[in-house]
């Protein structure tokens, strides 16, 4: 079923219950409807529809209000970021108000849908920020997410990243450009993380290994310092569990009185070298590269907000070309 119905306030609602090629259909031009109501009955059906018909990527539906049946509330995961309300009736007061508020706000800020169908990463980010502004979402806080490539994610951005709309490098560079232009500003610090320098993913395995042969087949042992004769050597040299000093042959009874354990010593089962400090490397679980921990890329996770200057600039039809040009000028 595909139909257009007027609500009580004469807003035209496009209603459908299954996927169809809206973008190429001549029967439903953008001007023919004001909002979209998806009546599909299962979460998978709704997600399948939203993958192509949504208020961010769809030319005909860009920035328009989107509604889904209330039965599916809480079942759409990250796709929930594209839904303005869950309802049974396009004429209930909450739905009527939501449609009017979004349409009036978009008109008031002068946000015009662009006609680009395929976008570079930078222009896609502009569209994402325009969508946030159209919903009056000005403060953005990354959330800890074990399934995210960076460990923290912004749900709306993560949704499209998983669809391959942009790369992590593009995301980091674009946000840095917005910060430099003061279109966004940091509001609070959350965490400092370290990323793989090759792919910028945060899923890293930290491995201690031998500084000579780089094998991880190493074992550590405590060093014992005997106060009376000043002998310092690994614990195994103190005759096992008796802790008899290998130098003066006295028994050690009380830690802190007869002896202490000042450090560790490591030995490699592969090359038999001994050393005081193992080498630490990070293996990326995504691209499988190995890097010294000192070579990892530090990245600050922060909350930030779109400034008033940023709101006006991002909504402007010229923002895309400005950011796009500046990005590549800096790159070159």
C-alpha positions, 0 to 999 in steps of 0.5 A: 500500500502506498498512499498520501493522506492529509492530516487534520492540519492539511499536511500531506503524509506519504504512507506505505508499508513496504519498500519501493523505489521512491527516488525514481518514481514519477508518481511521488515528486518531493512537492507532493508530500510533507512527511512520511509514515512507515507502516511496516510491521517488523523492525527488519522491514523498517530498517530495509526501507530506511536504508534508502528512504530516510530524511538524510540520504533520500532526495525526496524525503530530505529533512522531512518528518518520519514516523513509524508504528508505535509497536516498533518503538525500541526495536530499531537500534541506530535507525531510531536516530532517523525517526521523529516519533512512533505513533498509531495515528497521523492525527494524534496531537503529538504527531500533528505537533511534531510535523508542524514543528519540524516543517516550520523550523526547517522553513524558518532557518532557510534549510533547502534540500540539495539535489546531490544524489551521490556525495563525497565524505565532506558533503555527506557530513554537511548533510548529517549536520544539517539534519541535526540542526533541522531537529534542533540537536545542537549538542553531540555526545559520543557514547561508549560502544563496543561495536564501534570502530573507535570504541565511542560513537555518535549513533547517527554517524555510526549508522551511516559509517556502517553503510560505508558512507565515509571513512574514519579519516574523513570524519576526523578531518572534517570535525577538525575543520569545523573546530578550526572554523569555530562552527563547533566547539568542545563542551566537555572532555570524555576520554583520551584514546589511542588508535591504530595509526594505519586504520584508526580503529581502536580494537587493539591487543596489547602484547608484552614481548622480548626486546631482542627477538620480539617473541611473546613467550616471556615470563616474569620473576620477582627479584629478591634483595637480601638486606644482610649481605646485599645479594640481589638476584631472581627468586628461583636462585634462593633455593625454592620455597625456603628462600635461602640466600645463594650468597650467604646461605642464611634463611630469609623469614620476614619481608621488610625485615630480612628482604624485599622484592624491589623489581621484576626480571623477565626471561625469553623462552625463545632466545633465552635473553633476560631483561628488566622491561619487556617491549609493549606492542599493539596489534590491531584486530582490524587491519592486523598491523603491529605497532609500538605503543609509542606510535599509536595515534592519540585522539580526544573524545569530547562532547561538542556543540554546533555554535550559532555561527556554525548553524548559520554557515552549515545551513547556507548552500555555500558551506559544502564548497567552502569546507570541501575546498579548504579540506583539499587545500590543507591536504595538498 
